[in-house]
Amino acid sequence: MIGLGVWQLHRLKWKEAILAQIYLAEISPPIAVPAHPNRFEKVIVTGVWVPGKAALYGDEVHDGPVTPVAGGELIQPLRETIGRVVLVDLGWVPSQAPVAVAEPAGIVQVVGYIHKSEAPGWFAGADEPEKNLYYTLDAARIGTDMGFSDVAPFTLVAIGKMPPLGSALPQPAQHLPRPPNNHYQYALTWFGFAIVLMFEFYFFARKRLSDA
């Protein structure tokens, strides 16, 4: 148990280094999408918005002014200058049906992070492509259903400013995702178990000796 506690302290140092790298990525300029992207890099994509197409991913309830509001992540396509289509997660919208929002015409740049495509989980809802509603974030399938054949194998989660309170506009991500860092608590737990076990052994041994 002491060994497991020490191992968690080593994991703590490792996780703190990752979090430091994520913080550095956040305060640095975005980079072009690398060949093997991960979700802890801030990247930039250049292209033009494809108008009139949208999908809704997930089913998430947010707090509303009076009652909770159901909605999902609004997905819209961006065609890169190289010709490939990238699906962009513009953020959560208070709607249960996808409605494309007007985006600037011409060449634009979108900053965000990469979310790799997923396989359907055991408890994932059934996709409804006829309604453009999806519960598994599979860029290839969503893009194909939109009529594209050259779709990037990931979704770009846009990072941006929050819209005004009560607005129906998408609520984009505010920062890069961060992995949980609970290793300090885990270490304390294992060290605590070791101390408890030492006391348990002490009282057990003392009883056995007194009975001998």
Secondary structure, 3 states (H helix, E strand, C coil): CHHHHHHHHHHHHHHHHHHHHHHHHHHCCCEECCCCCCCCCCEEEEEEECCCCCEEEEEEEECCCCCCEEEEEEEEEEEECCCCEEEEEEEEECCCCCCCCCCCCCCEEEEEEEEECCCCCCCCCCCEHHHCEECCCCHHHHHHHHCCCCEEEEEEEEECCCCCCCCCCCECECCCCCCCCCHHHHHHHHHHHHHHHHHHHHHHHHHHHHHC
